[in-house]
Amino acid sequence: MQITATRSTLLKPAVRLATATALALTLAACGESTDNATVGQKLDSAISQTEKKADEMGAKAEGSLDSAQARAEAAAADAKASVESAAERMGEKIDDATITANVAARIAGDPDLSALKIDVDTTDGKVTLSGPAPTEAARARAAELAASVKGVTGIDNRLVVTAG
């Protein structure tokens, strides 16, 4: 999000409003004859008070603009961090088909397991192994291979040791 308005653009209407308000109040006060000041002195006083009020209003408006800009920048930074976090999580999540293929490839590469018909199924990162295993060690090795694949969240080892 980019703020395109400049401070001077936003402050001009506020300063004009403040100046007009202060001038109106000052001119109303000039109508009262509480002292023996000349018209020129009254006008100088009115101008001075108007400038003072305009400066005060300008400072308030600038402070508000700074605060709004800081809040907008913070909100933009928060949004950017949220998007980056979501993208990172999506990039790290590996789909079940990829996990199944990787586990099957690792099992096929193992000399004790490659000749066997081991079924590999994956649901939400949990791998289920089913089929025969020649020994308890080969059964355990299949679970180890599956667990070593990125994205695996659990193993359901249903391999059955068969005398062969």
Secondary structure, 3 states (H helix, E strand, C coil): CCCCCCHHHHHHHHHHHHHHHHHHHHHHHHCCCCCCCCHHHHHHHHHHHHHHHHHHHHHHHHHHHHHHHHHHHHHHHHHHHHHHHHHHHHHHCCCHHHHHHHHHHHHHCCCCCCCCCCEEEEECCEEEEEEEECCHHHHHHHHHHHHCCCCCCEEEEEEEECCC
